[in-house]
Amino acid sequence: MTVLNTELTRRFGLRLPVLAGGLMWLADADYVAAAAHAGGIGFLTAASFPEDDALRCEISRARDLCAGKAFGVNVSMLPKLVPGDRTDTVFRIAAEEGVKVIETSGRNPEPYMPLLRELGLTVIHKVPAVRYALKAQSVGVDMVAIVGAECGGHPGLDMIGSFVNAAMAGRDLDIPFLIGGGVGHGSQIVAALAMGAAGVVMGTRLLVAEEINAHPNYKHAIAHASERDTALTMSSVRNTVRTLANETTEAVTQLETDNPGVTISELMPLVSGKIGRKAYETGDVSKGLLSAGHALGLANAVTPMAEIFDHLEQEALAALGRINDIQSPAQGAA
C-alpha cells in the first residue's frame, strides 16, 4: 500500500517515495530486489558490471528477484567508469532486458536523449545542484535527482546543501524532482515532499541493509560510524568525493596539501576503485575511498532492508502527525 502519494510512487507503484541509489560495487540484483520488496525502487550500478554479458545476466537476475516490481539501472557517464563508446550499449542492454527506468549521472545527458526516447526509457538524471537540474530539464529528462553536499560519493563542486537545493528546486523546476544527500530518516522524506519533491534518494542509510553483499565487518563499521566520520578529498583535481574517513583519506589529504598541482594519475595508487572493492570483500575499512555521507548518523544497526523501510514509514507518519498538530484550526471551526 502506498503510504505517501507522489509522482514517484504513482509512476512506479511504490509504498514509499524512496529511490535506493546506485552504489558502486554494491548495487546488485540482491540490493535492488530488497529495495523493491521493501517498497522503494533500487538502481543496479552498470559500472559494477563492465562486461556486457555480466551486466545482462545481473539485470536478468534482478528482474527475476523483483518479480514484477520496478527497478532501474544507474549509468554513470563519466568516461573513467563507463567509457563513452559503451554508454549506448548499456542503454540498449537495459532496454532489451526489460528495464523501464534509467538513472544517468556524470555529464549532460543531451547527446543520449534521442536514443533513450527511442528505447522508451524513463530518464532520472542525477545532479549535485539545481543549476544542473535546470539544464537537464531543458533537454527533456523525465525527473531529476538533486544530491546535495551531505551525500556520500561525489557532491560536486558547488557544495550546496540538500535543504537549500530542495527549496530552490521547488521554486525553479517544472518537472518532478528528488532530493538526496544526508537523507536517512522518515521526517526528511516529509520535509522534502513539503518543499515540492516527489521523493528522496538514499544511499548511505542503506549500506547497513543485510542484503548488501559486503563483508559483515564493513557493515559493522558503517553502523558504528557517526555523521562526523567522513572526509572530503580530491577537490584538487575537481572531483570532490565524500567517503568514510580512514588511512587513505588522510594520505590523500596530505598529498593534496603538500602538492597542490597533484594529478589524478598521481592519486590513483591511493584512490583506485579496486582498493575500495577489496574493502567490501574483506571488511578492512582502513584503506580505500569508501563512499559514505552524513547519513552515517542515521544508520546505526545492520537490519533487513524491509525493517529499514518500516522505520522510515513510522518516522514519516510521526512527522506528518506533528505537522497536523501544529496546524491552526480552520477559521470558523468549533
C-alpha positions as CSV (number, residue, x, y, z in Angstrom):
1,M,0.0,0.0,0.0
2,T,1.3,3.5,-0.9
3,V,1.9,5.5,2.2
4,L,2.8,8.8,0.6
5,N,1.2,9.6,-2.8
6,T,3.7,11.3,-5.1
7,E,4.7,11.3,-8.8
8,L,7.4,8.8,-7.9
9,T,5.2,6.4,-6.0
10,R,2.4,6.6,-8.7
11,R,4.8,6.1,-11.6
12,F,6.5,3.0,-10.2
13,G,3.9,1.6,-7.8
14,L,5.9,2.2,-4.6
15,R,5.0,2.1,-1.0
16,L,7.4,5.0,-0.1
17,P,8.9,7.7,-2.4
18,V,12.4,6.4,-1.9
19,L,15.0,5.8,-4.6
20,A,17.7,3.4,-3.4
21,G,20.7,4.9,-5.2
22,G,23.3,3.1,-7.3
23,L,26.2,2.1,-5.1
24,M,29.4,1.2,-6.9
25,W,30.3,-2.5,-6.4
26,L,27.3,-2.9,-4.0
27,A,24.2,-2.2,-6.0
28,D,23.5,-5.6,-7.5
29,A,20.4,-7.7,-8.1
30,D,20.0,-8.6,-4.4
31,Y,20.1,-4.9,-3.4
32,V,17.5,-3.8,-6.0
33,A,15.2,-6.7,-5.1
34,A,15.4,-5.9,-1.4
35,A,14.5,-2.3,-2.1
36,A,11.7,-3.3,-4.4
37,H,10.1,-5.7,-2.0
38,A,10.6,-3.2,0.9
39,G,8.6,-0.6,-1.1
40,G,11.1,1.6,-2.9
41,I,12.9,1.5,-6.2
42,G,16.5,0.4,-6.4
43,F,19.1,1.0,-9.1
44,L,21.7,-1.5,-10.2
45,T,25.0,0.1,-11.0
46,A,26.1,-0.7,-14.6
47,A,29.7,0.3,-13.9
48,S,30.0,-2.6,-11.4
49,F,29.5,-5.0,-14.4
50,P,31.9,-3.8,-17.1
51,E,31.4,-6.8,-19.3
52,D,28.2,-6.8,-21.4
53,D,27.3,-10.4,-20.6
54,A,27.8,-9.9,-16.9
55,L,25.5,-6.8,-17.0
56,R,22.9,-8.6,-19.0
57,C,23.0,-11.5,-16.6
58,E,22.7,-9.3,-13.5
59,I,19.8,-7.4,-14.9
60,S,18.1,-10.7,-15.7
61,R,18.7,-11.9,-12.2
62,A,17.3,-8.6,-10.8
63,R,14.2,-9.0,-13.0
64,D,13.6,-12.4,-11.6
65,L,14.1,-11.4,-8.0
66,C,12.0,-8.3,-8.2
67,A,9.1,-10.4,-9.5
68,G,7.3,-7.6,-11.4
69,K,8.3,-4.8,-9.1
70,A,10.1,-1.8,-10.5
71,F,13.9,-1.4,-10.5
72,G,16.3,0.6,-12.7
73,V,19.9,0.8,-13.9
74,N,22.3,3.5,-12.9
75,V,24.6,4.6,-15.7
76,S,27.4,6.9,-14.8
77,M,28.5,8.6,-18.0
78,L,31.9,9.6,-16.6
79,P,34.4,8.1,-19.1
80,K,36.5,6.5,-16.3
81,L,33.5,4.4,-15.2
82,V,31.6,3.7,-18.3
83,P,33.5,4.6,-21.5
84,G,31.6,6.8,-23.9
85,D,31.7,4.1,-26.6
86,R,29.9,1.7,-24.2
87,T,27.2,4.0,-22.9
88,D,24.9,3.5,-25.8
89,T,25.4,-0.3,-25.4
90,V,24.5,-0.2,-21.7
91,F,21.3,1.7,-22.5
92,R,20.4,-0.9,-25.2
93,I,21.1,-3.8,-22.9
94,A,18.9,-2.4,-20.2
95,A,16.0,-1.8,-22.6
96,E,16.4,-5.3,-24.2
97,E,16.3,-6.8,-20.7
98,G,13.0,-5.1,-19.8
99,V,14.3,-2.2,-17.7
100,K,12.0,0.8,-17.8
101,V,13.9,3.5,-16.0
102,I,17.5,4.7,-16.1
103,E,19.4,6.9,-13.7
104,T,22.0,8.9,-15.5
105,S,24.8,11.0,-14.0
106,G,28.3,12.3,-14.6
107,R,27.6,14.7,-17.5
108,N,24.9,16.3,-19.6
109,P,22.6,13.5,-21.0
110,E,21.5,15.6,-24.0
111,P,23.5,13.6,-26.6
112,Y,21.8,10.4,-25.4
113,M,18.3,11.7,-25.2
114,P,17.2,10.7,-28.8
115,L,18.4,7.1,-28.1
116,L,16.8,7.0,-24.7
117,R,13.5,8.1,-26.1
118,E,13.7,5.6,-28.9
119,L,14.2,2.9,-26.4
120,G,11.2,4.0,-24.4
121,L,13.3,4.6,-21.2
122,T,12.2,6.9,-18.3
123,V,15.2,9.1,-17.5
124,I,16.1,10.3,-14.0
125,H,19.2,12.4,-14.2
126,K,21.2,12.9,-11.0
127,V,23.0,16.2,-10.4
128,P,24.6,18.0,-7.4
129,A,22.9,21.3,-7.7
130,V,19.7,23.0,-9.1
131,R,21.6,24.8,-11.8
132,Y,22.4,21.4,-13.4
133,A,18.9,20.2,-12.8
134,L,17.6,23.2,-14.9
135,K,19.8,22.2,-17.8
136,A,18.7,18.6,-17.5
137,Q,15.0,19.7,-17.6
138,S,15.7,21.8,-20.7
139,V,17.0,18.7,-22.6
140,G,13.9,16.7,-21.8
141,V,14.7,14.3,-18.9
142,D,11.6,12.9,-17.0
143,M,12.9,13.6,-13.5
144,V,15.9,14.9,-11.7
145,A,17.6,13.7,-8.5
146,I,19.4,16.5,-6.8
147,V,22.0,15.2,-4.4
148,G,23.5,17.8,-2.1
149,A,26.8,18.3,-0.3
150,E,26.0,15.9,2.6
151,C,26.0,12.9,0.3
152,G,28.5,10.1,0.1
153,G,30.3,9.9,-3.2
154,H,30.5,12.9,-5.4
155,P,28.8,16.1,-4.1
156,G,30.0,18.2,-7.0
157,L,32.0,21.5,-6.7
158,D,29.3,23.9,-5.6
159,M,28.7,22.0,-2.3
160,I,25.1,23.2,-1.9
161,G,23.3,21.5,1.0
162,S,20.2,19.4,0.5
163,F,17.9,21.8,2.4
164,V,18.7,24.7,0.1
165,N,18.6,22.5,-3.0
166,A,15.1,21.3,-2.1
167,A,13.8,24.9,-1.6
168,M,15.3,26.1,-4.8
169,A,14.1,23.1,-6.8
170,G,10.6,23.6,-5.6
171,R,10.8,27.2,-6.7
172,D,12.5,26.8,-10.1
173,L,11.7,23.4,-11.6
174,D,8.7,22.2,-13.5
175,I,9.5,18.5,-13.7
176,P,9.4,16.1,-10.7
177,F,12.5,16.2,-8.6
178,L,14.0,14.0,-5.9
179,I,16.3,15.2,-3.1
180,G,19.3,13.3,-1.8
181,G,22.4,13.9,0.3
182,G,22.3,13.2,4.1
183,V,18.8,11.7,3.8
184,G,18.1,8.7,6.1
185,H,15.1,9.5,8.2
186,G,11.4,9.4,7.5
187,S,10.9,13.0,8.7
188,Q,13.3,14.1,6.0
189,I,11.1,12.5,3.4
190,V,8.2,14.5,4.6
191,A,10.3,17.7,4.7
192,A,11.4,17.1,1.1
193,L,7.8,16.5,0.0
194,A,6.7,19.6,1.8
195,M,9.2,21.6,-0.3
196,G,7.8,20.1,-3.6
197,A,9.9,17.0,-4.1
198,A,8.4,13.8,-5.5
199,G,10.7,11.7,-3.3
200,V,14.2,11.2,-1.9
201,V,17.4,9.4,-2.8
202,M,19.1,7.3,-0.2
203,G,22.5,5.6,-0.3
204,T,24.4,5.8,2.9
205,R,21.4,4.9,5.1
206,L,21.0,1.6,3.1
207,L,24.6,0.5,3.5
208,V,23.6,-1.3,6.7
209,A,21.0,-3.4,4.9
210,E,21.5,-7.1,5.5
211,E,21.0,-7.7,1.8
212,I,24.1,-5.6,0.8
213,N,26.7,-8.1,-0.4
214,A,29.6,-6.8,1.6
215,H,31.7,-8.2,4.5
216,P,30.0,-8.1,7.9
217,N,32.9,-6.1,9.3
218,Y,32.3,-3.4,6.7
219,K,28.6,-3.0,7.7
220,H,29.6,-3.1,11.4
221,A,32.0,-0.2,10.7
222,I,29.2,1.8,8.9
223,A,26.7,1.1,11.7
224,H,29.2,2.3,14.4
225,A,30.3,5.4,12.5
226,S,28.8,8.8,13.1
227,E,28.0,11.8,10.9
228,R,31.4,13.2,11.8
229,D,33.3,10.2,10.3
230,T,33.5,11.4,6.7
231,A,36.2,13.2,4.8
232,L,36.3,15.3,1.6
233,T,39.2,14.6,-0.8
234,M,40.2,15.0,-4.4
235,S,38.9,18.6,-4.7
236,S,42.4,19.5,-6.1
237,V,41.5,17.5,-9.3
238,R,38.0,18.9,-9.4
239,N,36.5,15.5,-8.5
240,T,35.5,16.1,-4.9
241,V,34.4,12.9,-3.1
242,R,33.0,12.3,0.4
243,T,34.0,9.0,1.9
244,L,34.5,7.2,5.2
245,A,37.5,8.8,7.0
246,N,40.4,6.4,7.1
247,E,44.1,6.0,6.4
248,T,43.5,6.6,2.7
249,T,41.7,9.9,3.2
250,E,44.5,11.0,5.5
251,A,47.1,10.1,2.9
252,V,45.2,11.8,0.0
253,T,44.6,14.9,2.0
254,Q,48.3,15.1,2.9
255,L,49.3,14.6,-0.8
256,E,46.9,17.3,-1.9
257,T,48.1,19.7,0.8
258,D,51.8,19.1,0.0
259,N,51.4,19.1,-3.7
260,P,48.6,21.5,-4.9
261,G,49.3,20.6,-8.5
262,V,48.8,16.9,-7.9
263,T,47.3,14.9,-10.9
264,I,44.8,12.2,-10.9
265,S,47.4,9.7,-12.1
266,E,49.5,10.5,-9.0
267,L,46.5,10.0,-6.8
268,M,45.3,6.8,-8.5
269,P,47.5,4.4,-6.4
270,L,45.6,5.6,-3.4
271,V,42.1,6.1,-4.8
272,S,41.7,3.3,-7.3
273,G,38.2,1.7,-7.1
274,K,39.8,-1.7,-6.9
275,I,41.1,-0.8,-3.4
276,G,37.6,0.1,-2.3
277,R,36.2,-3.0,-3.7
278,K,38.7,-5.0,-1.7
279,A,37.4,-3.4,1.5
280,Y,33.9,-4.6,0.7
281,E,35.2,-8.1,0.3
282,T,37.5,-8.2,3.3
283,G,35.8,-5.8,5.8
284,D,39.1,-3.9,6.2
285,V,37.8,-0.3,6.0
286,S,41.2,1.3,6.8
287,K,42.0,1.7,3.1
288,G,40.2,2.8,0.0
289,L,37.8,5.6,-0.8
290,L,34.6,4.2,0.6
291,S,31.6,6.4,-0.2
292,A,29.7,7.5,2.8
293,G,27.7,10.6,3.7
294,H,26.4,12.4,6.7
295,A,23.5,9.9,7.0
296,L,26.0,7.7,8.8
297,G,24.5,9.4,11.8
298,L,21.2,7.7,11.0
299,A,22.5,4.2,10.0
300,N,23.0,2.7,13.4
301,A,22.3,-1.0,13.1
302,V,22.6,-3.8,10.5
303,T,19.0,-4.8,9.7
304,P,17.0,-6.2,6.7
305,M,16.0,-3.7,4.1
306,A,12.3,-4.2,4.9
307,E,13.0,-3.2,8.5
308,I,14.7,0.0,7.4
309,F,11.7,0.9,5.3
310,D,9.4,0.1,8.2
311,H,11.3,2.6,10.3
312,L,11.2,5.2,7.6
313,E,7.4,4.8,7.3
314,Q,6.9,5.1,11.0
315,E,9.1,8.2,11.1
316,A,7.3,9.8,8.2
317,L,3.9,9.2,9.7
318,A,5.1,10.6,13.0
319,A,6.4,13.7,11.2
320,L,3.0,14.1,9.4
321,G,1.3,13.8,12.8
322,R,3.5,16.6,14.2
323,I,2.5,18.8,11.2
324,N,-1.1,18.1,11.8
325,D,-0.7,19.0,15.5
326,I,0.7,22.5,14.7
327,Q,-1.8,23.4,12.0
328,S,-4.2,26.2,13.1
329,P,-7.8,25.2,13.2
330,A,-9.7,26.2,10.1
331,Q,-11.4,29.6,10.5
332,G,-14.8,29.2,11.9
333,A,-14.3,25.7,13.2
334,A,-15.9,24.8,16.5
